[in-house]
Amino acid sequence: MAAGVPKYITVRENLRQRIISMDPGEKLPAEPELCKQYNVSRITLRHAIDDLIQDDLIVREQGKGTFRTGADANTEREVISDHIRGFFRQQEDLGNV
């Protein structure tokens, strides 16, 4: 890890390079395995992964894993919103209230 650079940034950039070389739809190793490979905590790893999800390089499927995205991916993946609002707020935003 580079001195003065947060660990998650170093992990994120290394993962970015790995992901770019992967095929669309290909599964990343499980989080515990990646934590061992990078010698970081799960929180640090998740911070890096969350950034890559925001960049649309990967998508996380609960109970299945984390996968490389891409136009060539064979399967549709459900993306869970980072912003959750209540029913009233949704309806208000849609002009139904």
N, CA, C and O atoms as a DFTB+ gen file, in Angstrom:
388 C
 N C O
     1  1       0.833      -1.174       0.000
     2  2       0.000       0.000       0.000
     3  2       0.889       1.252       0.000
     4  3       1.908       1.306       0.687
     5  1       0.487       2.235      -0.769
     6  2       1.250       3.472      -0.875
     7  2       1.077       4.314       0.389
     8  3      -0.016       4.396       0.951
     9  1       2.158       4.928       0.821
    10  2       2.121       5.761       2.016
    11  2       1.276       7.004       1.767
    12  3       1.404       7.650       0.728
    13  1       0.412       7.335       2.723
    14  2      -0.404       8.528       2.619
    15  2      -1.676       8.365       1.808
    16  3      -2.501       9.277       1.772
    17  1      -1.854       7.224       1.158
    18  2      -3.059       6.977       0.362
    19  2      -3.953       6.029       1.158
    20  3      -3.488       4.986       1.617
    21  1      -5.234       6.379       1.327
    22  2      -6.127       5.468       2.052
    23  2      -6.128       4.071       1.420
    24  3      -6.072       3.926       0.198
    25  1      -6.192       3.058       2.272
    26  2      -6.142       1.677       1.790
    27  2      -7.231       1.378       0.768
    28  3      -6.990       0.691      -0.224
    29  1      -8.435       1.900       1.018
    30  2      -9.528       1.555       0.108
    31  2      -9.269       2.064      -1.309
    32  3      -9.709       1.440      -2.274
    33  1      -8.561       3.189      -1.449
    34  2      -8.250       3.717      -2.777
    35  2      -7.253       2.801      -3.486
    36  3      -7.399       2.522      -4.676
    37  1      -6.256       2.341      -2.765
    38  2      -5.289       1.416      -3.343
    39  2      -5.973       0.128      -3.776
    40  3      -5.725      -0.378      -4.870
    41  1      -6.836      -0.401      -2.910
    42  2      -7.577      -1.627      -3.235
    43  2      -8.495      -1.374      -4.429
    44  3      -8.556      -2.184      -5.353
    45  1      -9.207      -0.249      -4.405
    46  2     -10.140       0.085      -5.487
    47  2      -9.428       0.131      -6.836
    48  3      -9.921      -0.433      -7.813
    49  1      -8.288       0.788      -6.898
    50  2      -7.589       0.932      -8.175
    51  2      -7.015      -0.398      -8.648
    52  3      -6.993      -0.674      -9.848
    53  1      -6.551      -1.221      -7.712
    54  2      -6.075      -2.551      -8.100
    55  2      -7.230      -3.401      -8.604
    56  3      -7.108      -4.085      -9.620
    57  1      -8.350      -3.359      -7.894
    58  2      -9.529      -4.109      -8.336
    59  2     -10.028      -3.606      -9.687
    60  3     -10.452      -4.404     -10.524
    61  1      -9.984      -2.306      -9.907
    62  2     -10.412      -1.727     -11.185
    63  2      -9.629      -2.362     -12.335
    64  3     -10.204      -2.738     -13.357
    65  1      -8.321      -2.474     -12.158
    66  2      -7.494      -3.083     -13.204
    67  2      -7.851      -4.556     -13.422
    68  3      -7.894      -5.029     -14.557
    69  1      -8.102      -5.264     -12.342
    70  2      -8.502      -6.674     -12.454
    71  2      -9.841      -6.804     -13.172
    72  3     -10.011      -7.659     -14.041
    73  1     -10.781      -5.953     -12.801
    74  2     -12.135      -6.023     -13.345
    75  2     -12.135      -5.716     -14.839
    76  3     -12.831      -6.373     -15.613
    77  1     -11.359      -4.724     -15.238
    78  2     -11.304      -4.354     -16.652
    79  2     -10.853      -5.532     -17.511
    80  3     -11.277      -5.665     -18.659
    81  1     -10.001      -6.379     -16.962
    82  2      -9.502      -7.524     -17.732
    83  2     -10.446      -8.735     -17.676
    84  3     -10.204      -9.741     -18.342
    85  1     -11.518      -8.636     -16.885
    86  2     -12.469      -9.741     -16.760
    87  2     -13.513      -9.669     -17.869
    88  3     -13.727      -8.617     -18.471
    89  1     -14.156     -10.802     -18.128
    90  2     -15.255     -10.854     -19.083
    91  2     -16.533     -10.336     -18.420
    92  3     -16.724     -10.526     -17.219
    93  1     -17.406      -9.685     -19.189
    94  2     -18.697      -9.261     -18.631
    95  2     -19.446     -10.460     -18.043
    96  3     -19.501     -11.529     -18.650
    97  1     -20.018     -10.265     -16.860
    98  2     -20.750     -11.333     -16.188
    99  2     -19.882     -12.234     -15.331
   100  3     -20.401     -13.061     -14.582
   101  1     -18.566     -12.086     -15.429
   102  2     -17.654     -12.917     -14.643
   103  2     -17.731     -12.526     -13.171
   104  3     -17.840     -11.347     -12.835
   105  1     -17.674     -13.525     -12.304
   106  2     -17.816     -13.325     -10.868
   107  2     -16.473     -13.024     -10.216
   108  3     -15.471     -13.677     -10.508
   109  1     -16.463     -12.026      -9.327
   110  2     -15.274     -11.726      -8.538
   111  2     -15.155     -12.742      -7.412
   112  3     -16.147     -13.368      -7.039
   113  1     -13.949     -12.915      -6.863
   114  2     -13.825     -13.773      -5.692
   115  2     -14.701     -13.241      -4.548
   116  3     -15.054     -12.061      -4.528
   117  1     -15.042     -14.102      -3.615
   118  2     -15.859     -13.718      -2.465
   119  2     -15.109     -12.688      -1.615
   120  3     -13.879     -12.635      -1.620
   121  1     -15.874     -11.875      -0.889
   122  2     -15.276     -10.818      -0.066
   123  2     -14.219     -11.329       0.907
   124  3     -13.160     -10.711       1.014
   125  1     -14.463     -12.447       1.633
   126  2     -13.409     -12.914       2.545
   127  2     -12.096     -13.236       1.819
   128  3     -11.013     -13.003       2.356
   129  1     -12.196     -13.768       0.607
   130  2     -11.000     -14.073      -0.178
   131  2     -10.290     -12.787      -0.594
   132  3      -9.064     -12.701      -0.517
   133  1     -11.048     -11.796      -1.032
   134  2     -10.439     -10.522      -1.422
   135  2      -9.800      -9.826      -0.218
   136  3      -8.746      -9.203      -0.345
   137  1     -10.442      -9.933       0.949
   138  2      -9.852      -9.354       2.171
   139  2      -8.490      -9.981       2.453
   140  3      -7.546      -9.283       2.824
   141  1      -8.389     -11.289       2.277
   142  2      -7.101     -11.974       2.474
   143  2      -6.079     -11.528       1.438
   144  3      -4.926     -11.257       1.775
   145  1      -6.499     -11.451       0.176
   146  2      -5.573     -11.075      -0.896
   147  2      -4.995      -9.679      -0.684
   148  3      -3.812      -9.447      -0.932
   149  1      -5.826      -8.762      -0.231
   150  2      -5.381      -7.374      -0.054
   151  2      -4.974      -7.050       1.378
   152  3      -4.490      -5.954       1.661
   153  1      -5.174      -8.014       2.280
   154  2      -4.826      -7.824       3.687
   155  2      -5.503      -6.582       4.265
   156  3      -4.858      -5.732       4.880
   157  1      -6.831      -6.497       4.051
   158  2      -7.619      -5.375       4.546
   159  2      -8.869      -5.903       5.242
   160  3      -9.239      -7.067       5.090
   161  1      -9.508      -5.022       6.007
   162  2     -10.753      -5.381       6.678
   163  2     -11.893      -5.425       5.666
   164  3     -11.770      -4.919       4.551
   165  1     -12.985      -6.027       6.066
   166  2     -14.162      -6.109       5.198
   167  2     -14.741      -4.713       4.929
   168  3     -15.236      -4.447       3.834
   169  1     -14.679      -3.837       5.915
   170  2     -15.174      -2.468       5.738
   171  2     -14.364      -1.746       4.656
   172  3     -14.935      -1.068       3.801
   173  1     -13.046      -1.890       4.692
   174  2     -12.180      -1.265       3.694
   175  2     -12.488      -1.818       2.310
   176  3     -12.592      -1.059       1.346
   177  1     -12.632      -3.125       2.205
   178  2     -12.940      -3.758       0.920
   179  2     -14.282      -3.278       0.390
   180  3     -14.406      -2.952      -0.791
   181  1     -15.278      -3.233       1.250
   182  2     -16.612      -2.807       0.805
   183  2     -16.620      -1.359       0.339
   184  3     -17.348      -1.013      -0.592
   185  1     -15.825      -0.514       0.968
   186  2     -15.722       0.878       0.524
   187  2     -15.195       0.920      -0.909
   188  3     -15.719       1.654      -1.748
   189  1     -14.162       0.135      -1.183
   190  2     -13.597       0.074      -2.537
   191  2     -14.618      -0.482      -3.525
   192  3     -14.784       0.059      -4.618
   193  1     -15.297      -1.555      -3.147
   194  2     -16.288      -2.177      -4.022
   195  2     -17.458      -1.236      -4.280
   196  3     -17.944      -1.149      -5.407
   197  1     -17.913      -0.531      -3.249
   198  2     -19.016       0.417      -3.429
   199  2     -18.674       1.488      -4.457
   200  3     -19.527       1.882      -5.252
   201  1     -17.431       1.959      -4.442
   202  2     -17.009       2.944      -5.444
   203  2     -17.078       2.359      -6.851
   204  3     -17.494       3.037      -7.790
   205  1     -16.671       1.102      -6.995
   206  2     -16.681       0.461      -8.314
   207  2     -18.102       0.176      -8.790
   208  3     -18.369       0.171      -9.991
   209  1     -19.008      -0.061      -7.849
   210  2     -20.422      -0.220      -8.195
   211  2     -20.955       1.111      -8.717
   212  3     -21.673       1.149      -9.716
   213  1     -20.599       2.203      -8.035
   214  2     -21.022       3.538      -8.474
   215  2     -20.494       3.864      -9.872
   216  3     -21.134       4.594     -10.629
   217  1     -19.329       3.321     -10.208
   218  2     -18.728       3.533     -11.532
   219  2     -19.290       2.573     -12.579
   220  3     -18.851       2.582     -13.729
   221  1     -20.261       1.744     -12.185
   222  2     -20.897       0.766     -13.084
   223  2     -19.932      -0.274     -13.649
   224  3     -20.152      -0.795     -14.742
   225  1     -18.871      -0.576     -12.914
   226  2     -17.954      -1.630     -13.348
   227  2     -18.386      -2.993     -12.838
   228  3     -18.138      -4.016     -13.476
   229  1     -19.038      -2.997     -11.677
   230  2     -19.489      -4.248     -11.083
   231  2     -20.880      -4.067     -10.505
   232  3     -21.348      -2.947     -10.299
   233  1     -21.528      -5.188     -10.249
   234  2     -22.840      -5.184      -9.619
   235  2     -22.836      -6.287      -8.564
   236  3     -22.268      -7.359      -8.776
   237  1     -23.471      -6.016      -7.434
   238  2     -23.525      -6.975      -6.336
   239  2     -24.923      -7.593      -6.290
   240  3     -25.930      -6.885      -6.330
   241  1     -24.966      -8.917      -6.204
   242  2     -26.232      -9.632      -6.060
   243  2     -26.216     -10.335      -4.709
   244  3     -25.388     -11.211      -4.461
   245  1     -27.131      -9.944      -3.850
   246  2     -27.167     -10.521      -2.516
   247  2     -27.316     -12.030      -2.598
   248  3     -28.204     -12.537      -3.284
   249  1     -26.455     -12.738      -1.903
   250  2     -26.504     -14.186      -1.853
   251  2     -25.859     -14.881      -3.032
   252  3     -25.727     -16.105      -3.031
   253  1     -25.450     -14.114      -4.051
   254  2     -24.844     -14.718      -5.247
   255  2     -23.410     -14.278      -5.467
   256  3     -22.563     -15.083      -5.855
   257  1     -23.133     -13.005      -5.223
   258  2     -21.777     -12.531      -5.420
   259  2     -21.731     -11.184      -6.114
   260  3     -22.740     -10.495      -6.258
   261  1     -20.523     -10.830      -6.542
   262  2     -20.272      -9.575      -7.227
   263  2     -19.760      -9.903      -8.620
   264  3     -18.867     -10.735      -8.778
   265  1     -20.329      -9.243      -9.638
   266  2     -20.061      -9.591     -11.024
   267  2     -19.631      -8.384     -11.837
   268  3     -20.041      -7.256     -11.564
   269  1     -18.804      -8.633     -12.837
   270  2     -18.392      -7.597     -13.797
   271  2     -19.604      -7.246     -14.644
   272  3     -20.307      -8.134     -15.126
   273  1     -19.846      -5.967     -14.824
   274  2     -20.942      -5.535     -15.686
   275  2     -20.427      -5.410     -17.104
   276  3     -19.239      -5.587     -17.374
   277  1     -21.334      -5.104     -17.990
   278  2     -20.951      -4.888     -19.380
   279  2     -22.109      -5.173     -20.299
   280  3     -23.027      -5.916     -19.952
   281  1     -22.062      -4.581     -21.472
   282  2     -23.132      -4.758     -22.446
   283  2     -23.245      -6.202     -22.892
   284  3     -24.307      -6.627     -23.347
   285  1     -22.168      -6.962     -22.770
   286  2     -22.180      -8.345     -23.233
   287  2     -22.645      -9.334     -22.179
   288  3     -22.708     -10.535     -22.443
   289  1     -22.975      -8.842     -20.974
   290  2     -23.396      -9.756     -19.907
   291  2     -24.640     -10.516     -20.355
   292  3     -25.577      -9.930     -20.898
   293  1     -24.639     -11.820     -20.120
   294  2     -25.727     -12.676     -20.584
   295  2     -26.967     -12.590     -19.719
   296  3     -28.069     -12.880     -20.184
   297  1     -26.802     -12.196     -18.471
   298  2     -27.937     -12.198     -17.567
   299  2     -28.245     -10.796     -17.100
   300  3     -27.357      -9.956     -16.958
   301  1     -29.524     -10.560     -16.865
   302  2     -29.914      -9.277     -16.299
   303  2     -29.673      -9.334     -14.803
   304  3     -29.928     -10.352     -14.161
   305  1     -29.182      -8.238     -14.256
   306  2     -28.877      -8.176     -12.841
   307  2     -29.726      -7.089     -12.210
   308  3     -29.882      -6.002     -12.766
   309  1     -30.266      -7.391     -11.056
   310  2     -31.056      -6.412     -10.318
   311  2     -30.117      -5.485      -9.570
   312  3     -29.201      -5.946      -8.888
   313  1     -30.330      -4.200      -9.689
   314  2     -29.531      -3.212      -8.978
   315  2     -30.414      -2.586      -7.914
   316  3     -31.489      -2.063      -8.208
   317  1     -29.953      -2.647      -6.689
   318  2     -30.697      -2.083      -5.574
   319  2     -30.268      -0.637      -5.400
   320  3     -29.075      -0.336      -5.352
   321  1     -31.233       0.249      -5.307
   322  2     -30.962       1.678      -5.203
   323  2     -30.219       2.005      -3.912
   324  3     -30.462       1.406      -2.865
   325  1     -29.312       2.969      -4.013
   326  2     -28.618       3.464      -2.827
   327  2     -29.491       4.437      -2.054
   328  3     -29.179       4.779      -0.914
   329  1     -30.597       4.891      -2.674
   330  2     -31.461       5.890      -2.063
   331  2     -32.839       5.275      -1.856
   332  3     -33.555       5.008      -2.821
   333  1     -33.206       5.053      -0.619
   334  2     -34.492       4.450      -0.302
   335  2     -35.382       5.521       0.299
   336  3     -35.002       6.215       1.242
   337  1     -36.580       5.641      -0.268
   338  2     -37.543       6.613       0.228
   339  2     -38.815       5.887       0.620
   340  3     -39.093       4.791       0.134
   341  1     -39.579       6.503       1.496
   342  2     -40.860       5.941       1.905
   343  2     -41.899       6.103       0.803
   344  3     -41.707       6.857      -0.150
   345  1     -42.994       5.382       0.956
   346  2     -44.071       5.409      -0.039
   347  2     -44.610       6.820      -0.225
   348  3     -44.802       7.263      -1.357
   349  1     -44.856       7.531       0.872
   350  2     -45.396       8.888       0.771
   351  2     -44.458       9.788      -0.025
   352  3     -44.905      10.527      -0.903
   353  1     -43.157       9.731       0.275
   354  2     -42.180      10.570      -0.420
   355  2     -42.127      10.215      -1.913
   356  3     -42.034      11.110      -2.753
   357  1     -42.183       8.934      -2.249
   358  2     -42.206       8.520      -3.650
   359  2     -43.416       9.102      -4.371
   360  3     -43.296       9.636      -5.473
   361  1     -44.585       8.996      -3.737
   362  2     -45.813       9.495      -4.347
   363  2     -45.775      11.014      -4.468
   364  3     -46.246      11.578      -5.456
   365  1     -45.217      11.666      -3.463
   366  2     -45.088      13.127      -3.501
   367  2     -44.180      13.540      -4.654
   368  3     -44.487      14.486      -5.381
   369  1     -43.060      12.833      -4.825
   370  2     -42.127      13.133      -5.914
   371  2     -42.772      12.921      -7.280
   372  3     -42.431      13.602      -8.246
   373  1     -43.699      11.979      -7.355
   374  2     -44.391      11.699      -8.616
   375  2     -45.584      12.629      -8.844
   376  3     -46.228      12.573      -9.892
   377  1     -45.875      13.486      -7.856
   378  2     -46.971      14.429      -7.984
   379  2     -48.323      13.823      -7.679
   380  3     -49.347      14.376      -8.082
   381  1     -48.356      12.719      -6.989
   382  2     -49.614      12.044      -6.668
   383  2     -50.196      12.441      -5.328
   384  3     -51.232      11.906      -4.935
   385  1     -49.567      13.360      -4.614
   386  2     -50.054      13.761      -3.294
   387  2     -50.426      15.226      -3.311
   388  3     -50.861      15.764      -2.293
